[in-house]
Amino acid sequence: MNTTNIVIIAAGHGKRMKSDRPKPLVELGGKPMVQHILDAISASGTCNNPVVVVSADNIDLFKDAISSDCQFAVQEKQLGTGHAVQTACSLLDKTKPTIVLNGDHPMISAEMIKTLVDQHTKYEATVTLGVVTVPSFDDWYVAFKNWGRIVRSDSGKVQRIMEAKDATLEQLDIKEVNPSYFCFKSDWMCSRLAQVDNNNAQEEYYLTDLVKMAVAEGQTIASSSVTPKEGIGVNTPEHRQMAEDILNARKS
């Protein structure tokens, strides 16, 4: 169908994985993590030419490893997720919505992608968030402990995403977290990315600041539920083993 743009952020080096390869190229179930994402995109039928954002020193590795049709955008300096997506804006069809995914979240499904687009279209939203709700941050759910929290008003409207490093103790108790699955109105997204600042603990340009901007402007913000298993990000060898276990369980 090719109804959307899709951007995959994959420029990080992922030192915590203890690998000499970029994190999205670390193998999971016999193929690079980013290839699992590209396969889900292909199966969803939503986009036939996704954009993969890479770093200048890793682009050749990605070209050699990826077996799917895609475009590449180069993030010369790793200045945050907002900056990464901004580097891809010139490659996007602004008449279509844009889904943004992370290259180290390999557990997504074609159905999750389609549902995210469907919710975005249904509510005529400017921003649609994929959200994961966990019962606690104990046991294997500890993998979500450092994720941004979805802050809502008393009426249930999304107010912002608060990164864990910047959150208050009260906000850290929130069990609805951000797996970094987004769908945006493309022209709005690209124009607002130029306005994002880096006034935060990491001194990075956060993609999540677009949610705060959308709230301030009174834009429509929708959300789409994602299962915890589909939301898993692979940031450490322990997370990788967790994802391998889930893949093996799916096969059995």
N, C-alpha and C positions, 0 to 999 in steps of 0.2 A: 504493500500500500504506500509506503514511503510518505507517511503523513506528518512526520516530525523530524527535527534535527536531534541528534544525540551527540553530546560531548562527554568524553571519558577523560578525567583528570589522571594523568599517569606520569607526571614529571618528577615525582619524588624519588629519592634514592633508597629509602627504607633501610637505614643502617641497623635498625633493631631486629631485622630478619636474619642478621648474621650471614648475608649472602653477598657475593660479588656481582650479582645481577640486580637490575632495578626491581623493586618490590613487585610491580604488576607482572613481571616476567618470571617470578619464582613459580615453579611447577606445583600444581595441585591436581591430583587425579590424572597425572600423566600429560598435562598440558599447562601452558602459562595461565596464571589467574585471569589476565585480561582477555584471553581467548574464551574463557567461560562466559564472560560478559558479552563479548561479540557474538558468540553462538546464541545466547538468549535474545539478543537484539534481532538477529537474523530470523529466529523462530517466531518472534513477535510480529514480524512484517511491518513494523512501524518506521524503519529507517534502513535504506540500503547503502548508505555511505557515511557512517559515523565519523566524527572527528576525534582523534586521540591526541591529547596534549602531552608532549614529551619534552625532555630537556635536550639541548644541543648536543651534549656528549652521549646521549642514549638513543638517538633517533635511528641509527643504523641497526642497533640491536633489536629494536622494535620491528623494523622493516623485515629483518631476517626471521623473526619469531612468529609474526602474525600471519595467519592463513586466510584472513577475511579481507574483503574490500573495505578500505577506510582511507580517510584523509589524515594528514598530520599537521598539527600546529606546534610551533616550537616556543616554549617558555624559556627565554634566555636566562632569566634569574628567577629562582623560586621565591616569590614574594607573597604566596598565599593562594587560596582557592579562587578568590575573586579575580585576582590577576591572571590566573591560569585560564579561566573561562574567557576573560577579556581577549586573550591572544587568539581565541578561536572565532571571535565575532565576525571577522571579515569573511569567513567561510560558510556562514549560516544563511539560510533562506529565511528572511525576517517575516515572511508571511505565514510561516509554520511555527508551532510551539517548539521549544527546546528543552529536552530532558538532559540533566546533568547527573553523571554517575562518577563514582570513584573507581580507579583501576585496581584497587586492593579489596573490593567487595565482590567476590566471585560467585556468591550464592544466589544471585537474583534469578528470577524465572521470566520466561516470556509473558506469563500471565500477570506478573507484578507490573511489568512495563506497560502492558495494555491497559491494566486497571488505572495506573497513574495517569495515562493520557485520557482515558474515559472520564475520570473525575475532573480533570482539568477542563475538558470540553463541556461536561455537564453543567458545571457551575460558572462557565465563562470566566475562569479565574485568571488573574495576572500571575499568581504564584500558587503552585500546588506542592505540598510537602508529602513525601513518603514518611510515615512515622512508625516507630516501633514502641510498643508498650510492654514493659517487663514486670513480673511480679515482685522482683527485688533485684539487688545487685550481688546476690550470693550465688554460690555454686558456679555453673558455667556462665550465668548472667553477669558475672564480674567483668566480662569482656565489654560490657556496655557502660561501665562505671565512668569512664572518662569522656563520654560523648556529650555533645551539647544537649541541653534540656529544652523541651518545648514549653514555653511560658504562655499560658492562656489567661484571658480575663475571667471574671466570675461567670460571665455568660457563655464561656467556652470558646470565644474567638481567639485565634492565635495572635499573640502580641509580639513575640520575638523568639529567636533561638539564642539561648545564653550558653556560650562555650563553657565547658566545665572549669577551665582554668580561670575564668572571669566570674564564675557564679558564686552567689552567697550560699551559706550552709542550708538555708531554707530551699533555695532553688535546686541544690544538689539532691534533695529528697524527692524531686519530681521523677516519676517512673516512665514518663513518655519522653523518648529520646530521638535524636536526629541521626538517621543512618546515612545522611547526605545523598538522598534521592530526591531530586527536584524536577519540576516542570515549570517553565516560565513562558510568558508572552515574550517573544524574542526581541522585538524592537524596544520594549520597555526594559528588559534585562540589560541589553547592551548599552543603552543610554545611561542607565543608573550605575553600571559598574564603574564608569568614569568618575562617579561622585563618591565612591567608597573610600574611607580613610583607613589608616593603620593604627589608630589610637586604641590599642589593646595590649594585653600582656605579651603577646608574641610579636608585636609590631608587624603584623601581616594584614593583607587585604582579604577579609573574610567574605566568601560568597553569602554566608548566612546574614550579613548585614542588609542584604536586599529585602529580607523579611521585615526588618525594622522600618525600612524605607516604605515598603508597601503599606504597612500599618499606618504610618504617618500620613500617607497620601489617601487613605481610605480605599485602597484597592481591594479587590476580592481575593481572599486567601482560602484555598481549600486544602484538605488533607486526605491521604489515602493510607489505609492501614497496611503494614508490612509485617510478616511474621518474624519473630526474633531470629529464626534460622536463616531466613533470606537476608536479614540485615547484618549478618556477621561481617566485620571487617578483619582483615588479616594483617596485623601489625607486628606480631612476634611469632617465633617458632611454635609457641603454645597455641596461639590462635590458628596457625596453619594446621596443626594436628586436630584441633577441634573441627575445622572445616573438612579435613580428610575423613573424619569419623562420620560426619553428616552425609558426605558423598557416598561412603560405603554403605551406610544405612539405606540410602535411597535406592541403591543397586540391588540390595538383598530382598 
